[in-house]
């Protein structure tokens, strides 16, 4: 599972990248934002 940064700015950038990819329907970008795991779609989403 993806490591959530402690730094608030880094955490915001991560959340924004995930949110933007979801909204755009860009699954490739979503996989990258979620750490590049080949099984990202079967893992728990960060911030859940």
C-alpha positions, 0 to 999 in steps of 0.5 A: 500500500502507498505510504502517506506522507507526513508533510501536509504539502506533500499529502495535498499534492498526493491527494490532488494527483489521485483526485485529478486522475479519478476525475479525468478517468485516467487510470494510467495516471491514477496507477502512477499516483498510487505508487505504480503498483501493478495491483493498485486497483485491488488495494485499499485507497489512501485516505480511506 
